[in-house]
């Protein structure tokens, strides 16, 4: 089973992984408001001990989370 329960071949999977942007939560700035989690269309953001965490294997790299974070806690790590 592939990303989000969809079937895909390995070429499609690796192409998606290579082209997507990657985001990370800088925990020292995260206040746990949940705006990023609510904005994620893939449900790739979880809260652990009140801090948001982006699951890289689920994230599609859309960047909605970085746009809605009021504290600048989410940063782009790969283009």
Helices and strands as residue ranges (DSSP letters): G 3-5, H 10-19, E 22-25, H 35-39, E 45-48, E 51-54, H 64-68, E 74-78
